Amino acid sequence: MKKVKSDIQIAREAKMRPINEILAKIKVPDETFAFDPIGRFIAKINLEYLDTLKNKPDGKLVLVTAITPTPAGEGKTTTSVGLSDGLNKIGKKSIVCLREPSLGPSFGMKGGAAGGGYAQVVPMEQINLHFTGDFHAITSAHNLLSALIDNHIYWGNKLDFDVRRIVWRRVMDMNDRSLRSININLGGIANGFPREDGFDITVASEIMAIFCLSNDLKDLEKRIGNITIAYSRDRKPIYARDLKAQGPMTVLLKDAIRPNLTQTLENNPAIIHGGPFANIAHGCNSVIATKAGLKLADYVVTEAGFGADLGAEKFLDIKCRKSNLKPSCVVIVATIRALKMHGGVAKEDLKLENVDALKKGFVNIQRHIENIKKFGLPVAVAINHFIKDTENEIKVLIEFCKGLGVKASLCKHWENGGEGIKELANHVVELCEENQANFRFLYESNTPLFKKIETIAKEIYRADEVIADTKIRDQLRSFEQAGYGDLPICIAKTQYSFSTDPKLKGAPTGHSLPIREIRLSSGAEFIVVVCGEIMTMPGLPSVPAAETIKLNEDGEIEGLF
């Protein structure tokens, strides 16, 4: 029996090509105006070069999403990488566009986010750790604004900040629950005026959202200036531009905003840029990266975080609305294991064939398919193969999807790379070339804010009602009166269920969507609606992945997966 290698072993054995050779595949000239290499295997693409491509036709955009996540795993990133390799295998010029991993999950519970098996992006260790420093730049820019706020108050408070109504929190790129709510400026007059504050994780920062939704540096600077940071004592909004913060913050981001290009294990191009979470933010890589890919390739494969109810909905209703992007088709990733968990099987029993439980779990993938079709987009299903999947289980899933009018393809990219996913690649090309997409948003921009929330809750989550107290409803009305009524909604909730209860698997109905808090992101141009018990600063698990991450005797990283 062939010994199964770990993801990190496979990545370490990769035969990477110099980055200028990868860029040459997509006809990026080996000249300084086009890109700047960072070492041998990573490059930053220059915005000036991308400007020269504006008149080129766009390629086809393929969105990869997934069923509701479970501890059994779905493999959305792995499938995205594998599909792009598969498209290249069948003669199409394809680029995969991914998000950058956050250090919090890498050292917490989720692990790395560079794919797996023979469908990975490399260099894996760098991508999962500091990479090109983009997250550090975003963190620094965010916290510069925090420092400017407290400094302004310290030196006289000419803008009349009400210290009880400062809405701009600090961030760091690590899971640290102890920083969710803190007191700052303690220790006497020399340190400023004491007040309550708190930290979010960097991927939940509005700067991260702005970074990923901006079209260029000018747009980035304007959006930063529009951030609502606080309210004065007479309840008037105070913006980042009132502190002249947009200039220095943009300076900190001027290099980070350039897309990062690396390669897959099969030496195909991969753009990895930006990284908001989909459970607490909008969950998509940068608009600049996606649009760059569309100019440089025939096909762009991109992913949206977590299940389709979170990542795909936000990709379509927020990112596409703000950028005029239009996917040609959507791939929903599923595993037999995860569907059995949705059918009630415990994780330790997943290795056993259980067709009855699998059939019970079909309600989850069915709902995701139905939801995507509401956006007018054709759907394909990728069955991410595990070695313990049985022929009976695979057959009934394929037949079930066929009954819904959707083709499900068995994908063995983890084991065989692009060769193992060619069936799906060919089907994706068929869907794209047939031009079946009739893309539409779930709601119109001029729909009232509360009605937008209700639409998402009822149409996507299948909730019976939205629970919001008078304070929440008054805030929404005040946002509308202030001119923000046209903004889309970004719901923050658990990724583990259509409901706000992570224990409700499958496709629950008859539940409620309780709103705990709403936040105006006037720079990113959406309204964050915090539901249930979701936290914008996660904590580490009882046994964090960090406990097994170390350098071995050869100076190589172990435990990062």
Buried (B, 14 or more C-beta within 10 A) or exposed (E): EEEEEEBBEBBBEBEBBBBBEBBBBBEBEEEEEBBEBBEEBBBBBBBEBBEEEEEEEBBBBBBBBBBBBBEBBBBBBBBBBBBBBBBBBBEBBBBBBBBBBBBBBBBBBBBBBBBBBBBBBBBBBBBBBEBBEBBBBBBBBBBBBBEBBBEBBBEEBEBEBBBEEBBBBBBBBBBBEEBBEBEBBEEEEEEBEEBEBBBBBBBBBBBBBBBBBBBBBEBBBBBBBBBBBBBBEEEEBBBBBBBEBBEBBBEBBEEBBBBBBBBBBBBBBBBBBBBBBBBBBBBBBBBBBBBBBBBBBBBBBBBBBBBBBBBBBBBBBBBBBBBEBBBBBBBBBBBBBBBBBBBBBEEEEBEEBBBEBBBBBBBBBBBBBBBBBBBBBBBBBBBBBBEEBBEEBBEBBBEBBEEBEBBBBBBBBBBBBBBBBBBBBBBBBBBBEEEBBEEEBBBEEEBEBBEBBBBBBBBBBBBEEBBBEEEBBEBBBEBBEEEBBEBBBBBBBBBBBBBBBBEBBBBBBEBBBBBBBBBBBBBBBBBBBBBBEBBBBBBBEEEBBBEEBEEEEEEEBEBBB
